[in-house]
Amino acid sequence: MATKVKKVKEEKILDLSNPIVQAVLPLKVDAAARAKQNAEETVAACRAELKANEWDMNKVAPYPMGVGGWSAMAAISKYRLYSAITEWDYKKQPGSRNMNGPCTVKMVPARCAKFIETAIKDAEKQYDLFVMKLTEKIGRTTRADLEGNHVWSESILTVTLPAAPGEFREVQKWKTKQIVNVSKLGKLFNQWPTRKLKG
């Protein structure tokens, strides 16, 4: 019988018959749900900050001019995030915009929806890649059992490694907890750092 596989990237294949994949991949649904929640919370926080600053983009997330280093990267990231979900409100601020003056913006529902949808799709892709890296990191196994949920809190993956006849079968435990970051392009992305537990 042919092994079921799932294409993750053009050059990578996810083996759906692998015990690790079978144990961990079902949490992809939770990863998508958490990505949706995080994206919705981000949009709400942006709306609140804009409202508190009279919807002036230059007060909230101005484009950094003549500044370098990490602070500039953070400022650009914030600017891109706000730009992705807003547009200039020409009804409230007719005429031309001045870089040193106010830049009145408004939230655009379609852009907000796209931001949330992109976060969900990206999380699903990132989760497939996480499962792929996890199987590569641990190697071949004969059994895998998952306790907990690393998307919402943390999990312990217990795996049994194959052994030659008469040899001891090694059992390993791997701990994972999801973290969420924002890229320099203003996009949310998830990471699942995993470490092998001692003893």
N, C-alpha and C positions, 0 to 999 in steps of 0.2 A: 504494500500500500504506500502510495506517495505521501511524503511529509508535507503537511500544510505549512505554507509560508505566507508572510505578509511583507510587501515591499514598503520599506521605511524611507529610504532615499534611493536614488538611482543605483548606488553601489552597495546598498546594505539590504539584507533580508532578515526578517524576524521569524524565527522558527517557532511556530505556534504549538508544536508538540513538546517543546522544552518545558520541564517541570517549573523552572523559574518564571517563564513567560506565563504559564497557566496560573501560577499563584499570584503574580503581581499585576498583570495586564488588566484584570477586571477593575482595578482602582482608577483606570483611565477615565471612567465616567465621573468619578469624584473629582479628578483633576480638572476636567472641563467645567464642572459645577463650581469649583472653587475659583477658577479663572474668571468665570462669569461674575461671581460675587465680588472679587477683587476689582474687576474692571468697573462694575456698577458703583462701588464705593469710591473709586478714583474719580469717576465722572461727578459724583455727588460732592466730593471734596473740592473739586475744581469749581463747580457751580457756586458753592458756598464762599470760596475765597474771592471769586470774581464779584459776587453780589456785595460782599463786605467792602470791596474796593471800587464801588460804582461802575463795575463792569469794564474797568480800564486795564487793558492788557499790559500797558507800559508800567503800571504799578505792581501787577501780579507777576508777570513773566516777561520782562523786557528782553530783547535780544542783546546779549552782551557785546559791547563794542570796545575794542582795544584791551581786552583782558585775556589772560592765558591761564593755562594750568587746569587743575581739577575744578576750581570754582567756575571757570568758563564752561567746561564740559557739563557741569550740573545745571548751569543757567540755560545752556542751549537745549539740554534734555527737557527742562521744564517748559521752555518756549515751544518746543516741537510738540510736547504733549498738549498744551493748551491750544496750539494752532490746529491740531488734528480734530478737535471737537468744537471749535468756534469759528466764526467769521466776523468780519468788520460789520458793524451795525450802522450802515449809511443813513438809515432813517433817523437815528438818534444823534449821529454825527455826520451831517451832510458836508459836502466839499472834500477837500483833500486832507490827508493825514500828515502830521508833522512828527518826525522821529522823537523830538523832545517834548511834544505835547501829549495829550491823552489819545488813546486808541480804544474807542468804545467798541466792544464786541458783544456777540450774543451766542448762546449755545445753539447748535444745529442738531436737531434730533436724529437726522439721518447720519451725520458724522459720529454722533455718540453711539448709535446702534452699530455702525461699522467698526468703531473702536472696540466695542464689547465683543462683537462677532470675531474680529481678528484675534483678540485675546483668547477666545475659546479654541479657535482653530490652531493657533500657535501652541497652546497648552497640549492639545492632542498630539501634535507632531513632536513636541519636546518630550512628551511622555513615552511615545514609541521609541525615541532615541535613548531615553533613560533606561528603558527595559533592555534595549540592545546593549548598551554599555554595561549594564549590570550582569547580563549573561556572559559578556566577554571578560569582565573582571573576575567573576567567580569561576567560570569554566564549566566543564561537564558535571552534571549532577544526576542522581537517580531519583531524588525526591526533593520537594520544596514545599514548605508550609509557612504561611504568612500569619502573624498575629498583630493586631492593631491596624491602624490606617495612617500611613505616613503623609497623606495629603492634608489631613486635618490635625494630626498630632504627631505620632511617630509609630514606626512598625519594627518588628523583628522578623527577619526572614531566616528560617532554619533550613539548611540544605544538607543533604547527604551526598558525599562524593563517591564515585565508583571505586571499587577496589578489586584487585586480583583475588582469585579463590584462596581462602585461608588468611587473607590479610584483613586488618582492622579497617572498617569503613569510617572515614573521618566525617564528623558532623561539625558544621560551622554555623555561627549566628552573625547576621549582618543587620546593622541598625540604620534606618533611613528616616529623615525628617525633611519635609518640603520647605523651601524658602522662596520668597517672591522678590524679584528685583525689577528695576526700571532701566531699560537700555538707554544709551546716549541718544537714541532716536525717539525717546519718549514712549517706548512700547514696554508693556509688562511682560516679564518672562519668568518661568519657574525653573527651579533647580532642585534636585533630589540628592544631596550629598549622602553617600553611603559609606559606612566604615565597618570593618570586621571587628567583632567583639572578641576580647581575649578570653581564653579558658572556656 
